[in-house]
Amino acid sequence: MPSYPLPLDREALEAIADEYPTPFHLYDERGIRENARKLNAAFAWNPGFREHFAVKATPNPHVLEILKQEGCGADCSSFAELILCERVGYSGEAMVFTSNETPAYEYAKAVELGATLNLDDLSHIEYVDRHVGLPETISFRFNPGPERTGNVIIGNPVEAKYGFTREQLHEGYRLARDKGVKRFGLHAMVASNELDGSFFVETARMLFEICRDVAREHDVRISFVNLGGGIGIPYRPEEQPVDYATVGEGVKAAYDELVVPAGLDPLDVHMENGRCMTGPYGWLITRALHRKSIYKEYVGVDACMANLMRPGMYGAYHHVSVLGKEDAPADQTYDVVGSLCENNDKFAIDRQLPAVEPGDLLAIHDTGAHGHSMGFQYNGKLRSAELLLREDGTVQQIRRAETLDDLFATLDFAGVAN
Ligand SMILES: Cc1ncc(COP(=O)(O)O)c(C=O)c1O
């Protein structure tokens, strides 16, 4: 079983599907709130702690509103995400703008909203200064290069396009100080979907050491460090979730060892997780349309990669359950496939499942982050609705499904014979 069970049974989901046709993504408000509280509690020792939810994971106003109520900020990566957060009522340092290859108008919008600019390159100090004017607060993204091994998903930091080198960081703080910047931050993200909590403690240690060096060498006091996102989730039933409390304790021990003796306390600790905040609390609900038997056995469903890219794009595992057959023996081996004209449109390959019949509802688990949001429209596929299971048990549609009118809205048919 996945770490966070689907809170509704087949009957309840059939009733929902009567109103909102499959496929749809369903999110669980209770799970999102309880998880956010756990993460915040793990860092309660740091009065300035803030998780800035990575908006790209689930860019929906209702999900953002829930996380805002739980005290989270927002990490934006684009103009659209900035506007979305503005419309949800975010402002000031509750917003971080961690972008790359950024045009001036996006920086200008972030500055207008008071968001913290988390610059991706040394040259962007001059760029922002020239085009927008440097704000009072600025943060830099560190890429540790050969000093650190990344993890499987994010890859080797030397090959990653992001961030400043260590030397550039030093130069950057000096330059920004000389240009009148008053408040400084430091950021790194070197892991993605990392289940080993000690990875984040190591990142904290690395950043605390840089804060100490920068204070010593340039008399620049860094006010906040951002450990990035990247806390993993147990997509596979045999995996264990990261214990936030242990990570919080480990970061506190590093803080007491490095930050306090250097006279840098208080230093605010921030994170910008997406996946662990919403991932386990979302499911893609889809219906089996066909069974096909050739060289392998196939179950064809009414969702496709347009609804969930991760299996096709990364070969990622997502647990699949057949609703109402949770206790039946998983004695069949299927590829569970979508309708895209791409052979990697497979939600599961060689998966042991109970016998599936056309009409069965399937739940694809852990789709609450980087699920709907990574969708696309290749093959004219439409992106699905998003539904929210409220704490009181009601279901709210928080995004309608796309229609052909949405798909064709940017086309110009004028002058084309029909
Ligand atoms: C800069 C940055 N911050 C945060 C995140 C969120 O990562 P995750 O959802 O793995 O926590 C990402 C993911 O792409 C990212 O690129």
The ligand as an SDF file (V2000), in Angstrom:
LIG
                    3D

 16 16  0  0  0  0  0  0  0  0999 V2000
   14.1650   25.6600   -7.8690 C   0  0  0  0  0  0  0  0  0  0  0  0
   13.2100   24.6090   -7.4390 C   0  0  0  0  0  0  0  0  0  0  0  0
   12.7230   24.6680   -6.1960 N   0  0  0  0  0  0  0  0  0  0  0  0
   11.8560   23.7380   -5.7470 C   0  0  0  0  0  0  0  0  0  0  0  0
   11.4280   22.7000   -6.5450 C   0  0  0  0  0  0  0  0  0  0  0  0
   10.4800   21.7100   -5.9860 C   0  0  0  0  0  0  0  0  0  0  0  0
   11.0310   20.4390   -5.9700 O   0  0  0  0  0  0  0  0  0  0  0  0
   10.2580   19.2330   -5.3030 P   0  0  0  0  0  0  0  0  0  0  0  0
    8.8880   19.2510   -5.8400 O   0  0  0  0  0  0  0  0  0  0  0  0
   11.0290   18.0160   -5.7170 O   0  0  0  0  0  0  0  0  0  0  0  0
   10.2860   19.4520   -3.8240 O   0  0  0  0  0  0  0  0  0  0  0  0
   11.9180   22.5850   -7.8490 C   0  0  0  0  0  0  0  0  0  0  0  0
   11.4780   21.4940   -8.7310 C   0  0  0  0  0  0  0  0  0  0  0  0
   11.6040   21.4330   -9.8920 O   0  0  0  0  0  0  0  0  0  0  0  0
   12.8400   23.5720   -8.3110 C   0  0  0  0  0  0  0  0  0  0  0  0
   13.3310   23.5290   -9.5550 O   0  0  0  0  0  0  0  0  0  0  0  0
  1  2  1  0
  2  3  1  0
  2 15  2  0
  3  4  2  0
  4  5  1  0
  5  6  1  0
  5 12  2  0
  6  7  1  0
  7  8  1  0
  8  9  2  0
  8 10  1  0
  8 11  1  0
 12 13  1  0
 12 15  1  0
 13 14  2  0
 15 16  1  0
M  END
$$$$
